[in-house]
Amino acid sequence: MIAESLNMSVGSVFTIMTEDLKKKKLCARFVPHTLTTEQKEHQIASSEDLIAAADEDPNFLKTIVTGDESWCLEYDPETKRQSSEWTSPGKSRPMKVRASKSKTKTMLLVFFDS
């Protein structure tokens, strides 16, 4: 894409990017979702409440029933090559939220009792 827009060979663009500019092409690290600050704070507060309850009653953890729900989606994810980006030396791998394009979705509910 860069080579086409500059009307240069792919090899020349690659040499400039890697040797002259010291850039690397890294694939984005997929994460299921990104949390807002409010969601992170809620997770911390909930965890602190659970720790406090476990400290007060050693049998507390045996009374927890855990449940989770998840949408099972049919999607067409970007390939690693499609999601790769040029980065400068010392920069961390970019993160990318996994996108879903779905026509079919099913909710999966799972519960566990210790």
N, CA and C of each residue as an Amber inpcrd file, in Angstrom:
protein
   342
   0.8320000  -1.1850000   0.0000000   0.0000000   0.0000000   0.0000000
   0.8810000   1.2550000   0.0000000   1.9140000   1.2840000   0.8320000
   2.8120000   2.4380000   0.8540000   3.5570000   2.5250000  -0.4690000
   4.0160000   1.3590000  -0.9520000   4.7670000   1.3230000  -2.2060000
   3.9200000   1.8410000  -3.3600000   2.6700000   1.4360000  -3.4140000
   1.7810000   1.8850000  -4.4870000   1.5330000   3.3880000  -4.4080000
   1.2840000   3.8940000  -3.1960000   0.9720000   5.3220000  -3.0670000
   2.1790000   6.2050000  -3.3880000   3.4140000   5.6850000  -3.1530000
   4.6250000   6.4580000  -3.4480000   5.2330000   6.0970000  -4.7990000
   4.6060000   5.1350000  -5.4830000   5.0930000   4.6660000  -6.7820000
   6.5470000   4.1850000  -6.6690000   6.8090000   3.3620000  -5.6320000
   8.1340000   2.7930000  -5.3860000   8.0040000   1.2760000  -5.3340000
   9.1300000   0.5930000  -5.4220000   9.0910000  -0.8630000  -5.3000000
   8.8840000  -1.2440000  -3.8380000   8.3090000  -2.4190000  -3.6440000
   8.0690000  -2.9170000  -2.2900000   9.4020000  -3.0920000  -1.5580000
  10.4230000  -3.5690000  -2.2540000  11.7380000  -3.7610000  -1.6500000
  12.3480000  -2.4610000  -1.1590000  12.2120000  -1.3910000  -1.9490000
  12.7520000  -0.0890000  -1.5420000  12.0420000   0.4340000  -0.2960000
  10.7280000   0.3100000  -0.2790000   9.9590000   0.7610000   0.8820000
  10.3550000  -0.0560000   2.1070000  10.5170000  -1.3710000   1.9380000
  10.8990000  -2.2310000   3.0570000  12.2690000  -1.8380000   3.6040000
  13.2160000  -1.5680000   2.7230000  14.5620000  -1.1640000   3.1420000
  14.5280000   0.1530000   3.9080000  13.7880000   1.1220000   3.3980000
  13.6770000   2.4240000   4.0720000  13.0520000   2.2510000   5.4570000
  11.9610000   1.4760000   5.5230000  11.2590000   1.2960000   6.7970000
  12.1260000   0.5590000   7.8180000  12.8100000  -0.5100000   7.3920000
  13.5430000  -1.3420000   8.3520000  14.9480000  -0.8430000   8.6480000
  15.6760000  -0.4120000   7.6440000  17.0760000  -0.0290000   7.8560000
  17.2450000   1.4530000   8.1770000  16.5580000   2.3110000   7.4370000
  16.7110000   3.7500000   7.6630000  15.8830000   4.2390000   8.8570000
  14.6170000   3.8390000   8.9050000  13.7250000   4.3090000   9.9760000
  13.6910000   3.3670000  11.1800000  14.3180000   2.1980000  11.0680000
  14.3890000   1.2000000  12.1530000  13.0070000   0.7770000  12.6440000
  12.0790000   0.6550000  11.7190000  10.7210000   0.2270000  12.0640000
  10.6090000  -1.2810000  11.9100000   9.6980000  -1.8850000  12.6820000
   9.3820000  -3.3030000  12.5670000   7.8960000  -3.4180000  12.3290000
   7.4950000  -4.4520000  11.6360000   6.0780000  -4.6830000  11.4280000
   5.6300000  -5.7430000  12.4200000   4.7830000  -5.3540000  13.3690000
   4.3070000  -6.2550000  14.4050000   2.8230000  -6.4990000  14.2510000
   2.4180000  -7.7100000  14.5710000   1.0010000  -8.0420000  14.5620000
   0.3720000  -7.5430000  15.8570000  -0.8450000  -7.0540000  15.7490000
  -1.5630000  -6.5840000  16.9370000  -1.8810000  -7.7670000  17.8320000
  -1.8480000  -7.5450000  19.1350000  -2.2230000  -8.5750000  20.0960000
  -3.7230000  -8.4500000  20.3170000  -4.4560000  -9.5150000  20.0480000
  -5.9000000  -9.4660000  20.2140000  -6.2740000  -9.5940000  21.6800000
  -7.2040000  -8.7690000  22.1090000  -7.7590000  -8.8460000  23.4530000
  -9.2670000  -8.9820000  23.3090000  -9.9370000  -9.7030000  24.2230000
 -11.3720000  -9.9000000  24.0700000 -12.1610000  -8.5930000  24.0940000
 -11.7530000  -7.6790000  24.9350000 -12.3950000  -6.3640000  24.9930000
 -11.5270000  -5.4600000  25.8510000 -11.7550000  -4.1850000  25.7210000
 -11.0230000  -3.2470000  26.5650000 -11.9920000  -2.7090000  27.6120000
 -11.5330000  -2.6190000  28.8450000 -12.3840000  -2.1590000  29.9370000
 -12.2040000  -0.6670000  30.1620000 -13.2940000  -0.0150000  30.5220000
 -13.2200000   1.3950000  30.8860000 -12.6430000   1.4910000  32.2950000
 -12.2410000   2.6730000  32.6900000 -11.7150000   2.8860000  34.0390000
 -12.7640000   2.5170000  35.0820000 -14.0090000   2.8660000  34.8180000
 -15.0970000   2.5510000  35.7510000 -15.2570000   1.0310000  35.9080000
 -15.1660000   0.2860000  34.8150000 -15.2880000  -1.1690000  34.8860000
 -14.1200000  -1.7840000  35.6600000 -12.9140000  -1.2520000  35.4530000
 -11.7430000  -1.7480000  36.1900000 -11.8970000  -1.4810000  37.6870000
 -12.3770000  -0.2830000  38.0450000 -12.5760000   0.0620000  39.4530000
 -13.6330000  -0.8360000  40.0900000 -14.6830000  -1.1650000  39.3310000
 -15.7300000  -2.0570000  39.8330000 -15.1570000  -3.4510000  40.1000000
 -14.3020000  -3.9430000  39.2140000 -13.6720000  -5.2500000  39.4190000
 -12.8010000  -5.2520000  40.6740000 -12.0590000  -4.1850000  40.8800000
 -11.1980000  -4.0830000  42.0680000 -12.0450000  -4.0720000  43.3380000
 -13.1150000  -3.2700000  43.3410000 -13.9840000  -3.1850000  44.5190000
 -14.6360000  -4.5350000  44.8130000 -15.0960000  -5.2250000  43.7850000
 -15.7150000  -6.5440000  43.9770000 -14.7110000  -7.5400000  44.5350000
 -13.4940000  -7.5040000  44.0220000 -12.4420000  -8.4100000  44.5040000
 -12.1090000  -8.1340000  45.9640000 -12.0310000  -6.8550000  46.3270000
 -11.7490000  -6.4950000  47.7220000 -12.8620000  -6.9770000  48.6470000
 -14.1300000  -6.8770000  48.1900000 -15.2590000  -7.3640000  48.9860000
 -15.1670000  -8.8750000  49.1970000 -14.8080000  -9.6110000  48.1610000
 -14.6820000 -11.0670000  48.2700000 -13.5440000 -11.4550000  49.2140000
 -12.4370000 -10.7460000  49.1350000 -11.3000000 -11.0230000  50.0270000
 -11.6930000 -10.7620000  51.4780000 -12.3950000  -9.6590000  51.7250000
 -12.8260000  -9.3290000  53.0900000 -13.7830000 -10.3950000  53.6250000
 -14.7190000 -10.8460000  52.7940000 -15.6720000 -11.8760000  53.2270000
 -14.9560000 -13.1950000  53.5040000 -13.9650000 -13.5410000  52.6960000
 -13.2000000 -14.7790000  52.9040000 -12.3590000 -14.6990000  54.1740000
 -11.8640000 -13.5070000  54.4960000 -11.0870000 -13.3280000  55.7320000
 -11.9670000 -13.5110000  56.9680000 -13.2270000 -13.0650000  56.8840000
 -14.1490000 -13.1640000  58.0200000 -14.6410000 -14.5930000  58.2350000
 -14.9080000 -15.3160000  57.1350000 -15.4530000 -16.6760000  57.2270000
 -14.6860000 -17.5940000  56.2810000 -13.8820000 -18.5100000  56.8100000
 -13.0870000 -19.3980000  55.9540000 -13.9390000 -20.2730000  55.0260000
 -15.1940000 -20.5310000  55.3960000 -16.0750000 -21.3560000  54.5580000
 -16.7940000 -20.5460000  53.4840000 -16.5630000 -19.2480000  53.4640000
 -17.2630000 -18.3750000  52.5150000 -17.0480000 -18.8050000  51.0660000
 -15.8240000 -19.1530000  50.7170000 -15.5250000 -19.5080000  49.3260000
 -16.2780000 -20.7600000  48.8760000 -16.6350000 -21.6350000  49.8250000
 -17.3800000 -22.8510000  49.4760000 -18.8330000 -22.5530000  49.1420000
 -19.3170000 -21.3700000  49.5070000 -20.7190000 -21.0240000  49.2560000
 -20.9250000 -20.2860000  47.9380000 -19.8600000 -20.0030000  47.2320000
 -19.9690000 -19.2180000  46.0000000 -20.4040000 -20.0990000  44.8360000
 -21.4110000 -19.6410000  44.1270000 -21.8140000 -20.2520000  42.8650000
 -21.4050000 -19.2700000  41.7810000 -20.5900000 -19.7340000  40.8750000
 -20.0640000 -18.8680000  39.8260000 -20.8430000 -19.0870000  38.5440000
 -21.1920000 -18.0170000  37.8960000 -21.8850000 -18.1110000  36.6150000
 -21.2360000 -17.2020000  35.5990000 -21.3530000 -17.5900000  34.3650000
 -20.8120000 -16.7590000  33.2930000 -21.7030000 -16.9080000  32.0830000
 -21.8010000 -15.8540000  31.3350000 -22.5500000 -15.9090000  30.0850000
 -21.6500000 -15.4020000  28.9800000 -21.8350000 -15.9660000  27.8410000
 -21.0120000 -15.5550000  26.7080000 -21.8120000 -15.7350000  25.4340000
 -21.7060000 -14.7640000  24.5560000 -22.3280000 -14.8960000  23.2500000
 -21.3680000 -15.6470000  22.3450000 -21.8410000 -16.6980000  21.7330000
 -21.0580000 -17.4450000  20.7500000 -21.4330000 -16.8690000  19.3930000
 -20.4730000 -16.2200000  18.7560000 -20.7360000 -15.4980000  17.5160000
 -20.0120000 -16.1270000  16.3410000 -20.6080000 -15.9830000  15.1900000
 -19.9440000 -16.3690000  13.9570000 -19.3300000 -15.0880000  13.4150000
 -18.0220000 -15.0650000  13.2200000 -17.3850000 -13.8370000  12.7870000
 -16.2600000 -14.1220000  11.8170000 -15.8140000 -13.0670000  11.1820000
 -14.7440000 -13.1520000  10.1970000 -13.5940000 -12.2840000  10.6980000
 -12.6860000 -12.8590000  11.5210000 -11.6230000 -12.0350000  12.0990000
 -10.5730000 -11.6380000  11.0770000  -9.9050000 -10.5340000  11.3680000
  -8.7870000 -10.0820000  10.5570000  -7.6250000 -11.0560000  10.7440000
  -6.8940000 -11.3390000   9.6800000  -5.7270000 -12.2090000   9.8230000
  -4.6110000 -11.4380000  10.5170000  -3.5960000 -12.1740000  10.9880000
  -2.4610000 -11.5090000  11.6380000  -1.7890000 -10.5480000  10.6750000
  -1.6550000 -10.9530000   9.4340000  -0.9940000 -10.0960000   8.4540000
  -1.8100000  -8.8220000   8.2160000  -3.1330000  -8.9420000   8.1680000
  -3.9810000  -7.7700000   7.9480000  -3.9040000  -6.7950000   9.1190000
  -3.6560000  -7.3020000  10.3150000  -3.6590000  -6.4260000  11.4870000
  -2.2690000  -5.9240000  11.8610000  -1.2250000  -6.3290000  11.1330000
   0.1260000  -5.8980000  11.5040000   0.3330000  -4.4150000  11.1980000
   1.1660000  -3.7650000  12.0120000   1.4310000  -2.3300000  11.8840000
   2.9250000  -2.0710000  12.0110000   3.3990000  -0.9970000  11.3790000
   4.7980000  -0.5840000  11.5250000   4.9540000   0.1220000  12.8610000
   5.9610000  -0.2880000  13.6430000   6.1980000   0.3380000  14.9410000
   7.6640000   0.7250000  15.0900000   7.9150000   1.7060000  15.9130000
   9.2800000   2.1720000  16.1830000   9.9610000   1.2510000  17.1850000
  11.2990000   1.2500000  17.2200000  12.0160000   0.4200000  18.1920000
  11.6220000   0.7850000  19.6220000  11.4770000  -0.2210000  20.4620000
  11.1320000   0.0090000  21.8570000   9.6440000   0.1530000  22.1110000
   8.8550000   0.2530000  21.0790000   7.4050000   0.3730000  21.2480000
   6.8160000  -1.0160000  21.4580000   5.7750000  -1.0950000  22.2690000
   5.1450000  -2.3860000  22.5150000   4.1940000  -2.7320000  21.3780000
   3.8340000  -3.9840000  21.3460000   2.9290000  -4.4750000  20.3170000
   1.5740000  -3.7810000  20.4580000   0.9840000  -3.3280000  19.3710000
  -0.3230000  -2.6690000  19.4680000  -1.4020000  -3.6660000  19.8810000
  -2.4190000  -3.1730000  20.5860000  -3.5350000  -4.0280000  20.9730000
  -4.7160000  -3.7060000  20.0830000  -5.4980000  -4.7080000  19.8020000
  -6.6480000  -4.5320000  18.9380000  -7.7990000  -5.3380000  19.5230000
  -8.9330000  -4.7030000  19.6900000 -10.1060000  -5.4020000  20.1940000
 -10.6040000  -6.3340000  19.1060000 -10.9070000  -7.5510000  19.4850000
 -11.3770000  -8.5340000  18.5200000 -12.7820000  -8.1450000  18.0830000
 -12.9320000  -7.8320000  16.8270000 -14.2220000  -7.4190000  16.2860000
 -15.0260000  -8.6430000  15.8700000 -16.3230000  -8.5280000  15.9280000
 -17.1520000  -9.6470000  15.4930000 -18.1840000  -9.1530000  14.4920000
 -18.2450000  -9.8600000  13.3810000 -19.2670000  -9.6100000  12.3780000
 -20.1090000 -10.8670000  12.3700000 -21.3240000 -10.7830000  12.8380000
 -22.0670000 -12.0050000  13.0520000 -23.4690000 -11.9440000  12.4800000
 -23.8640000 -13.0480000  11.8840000 -25.2480000 -13.2230000  11.4660000
 -25.9480000 -14.1460000  12.4550000 -25.1610000 -14.9940000  13.1000000
 -25.6920000 -15.9790000  14.0300000 -25.0580000 -15.7640000  15.3950000
 -25.8820000 -15.7300000  16.4290000 -25.3120000 -15.6650000  17.7690000
 -26.1760000 -16.4800000  18.7220000 -25.5100000 -17.1190000  19.6620000
 -26.1600000 -17.9670000  20.6430000 -25.5720000 -17.6440000  22.0050000
 -26.4300000 -17.5490000  23.0150000 -25.9110000 -17.2770000  24.3510000
 -25.5930000 -18.5930000  25.0520000 -24.4080000 -18.6490000  25.6210000
 -23.9550000 -19.8090000  26.3730000 -23.9010000 -19.4120000  27.8470000
 -24.6190000 -20.1380000  28.6900000 -24.6330000 -19.8810000  30.1330000
 -23.9980000 -21.0710000  30.8430000 -23.0700000 -20.8000000  31.7480000
 -22.3860000 -21.8550000  32.4860000 -22.3750000 -21.4710000  33.9610000
 -22.6950000 -22.4250000  34.8300000 -22.6640000 -22.1980000  36.2710000
 -21.8470000 -23.2930000  36.9380000 -21.0620000 -22.9160000  37.9360000
 -20.2340000 -23.8540000  38.6840000 -20.5080000 -23.6760000  40.1690000
 -20.5910000 -24.7750000  40.8700000 -20.7580000 -24.7490000  42.3200000
 -19.5980000 -25.5160000  42.9270000 -18.9140000 -24.8840000  43.8910000
 -17.7810000 -25.5750000  44.5130000 -18.3190000 -26.5830000  45.4950000
